[in-house]
């Protein structure tokens, strides 16, 4: 994930948020057997957001130099 561009990370983030939405719907109507998937997707979203923040910080620091 560290070698991805900001656009790729944004695309991945949108996909993961869509998956999370679907999982939450399934969880609400008791169709989800593996409830741990929700936690795994949330963790994945957090990792993607962290990478995006790091990229933006690096861009800001390089512009200031």
KAGI-V386040 format. One line per field, one symbol per residue. phi: phi as a letter, one per 20 degrees, with the letter a starting at -180 (. if undefined). psi: psi as a letter, one per 40 degrees, with the letter a starting at -180 (. if undefined). burial: b if it has 9 or more other ideal C-beta (glycine too) atoms within 8 Angstrom, else e. A space follows every 10 residues. Layout:
phi=???
psi=???
burial=???
This chain:
phi=.feeefffff ffffffffff gfffffffdl deeeffgfff ffffffffff ffffffffff fffff
psi=ddeiiddddd dddddddddd ddddddddef ehdgeddddd dddddddddd dddddddddd dddd.
burial=eeeeeeeebb ebbeebbebb eebbebbeee ebeeeebbee bbebbebbbe bbeebbeeee eeeee
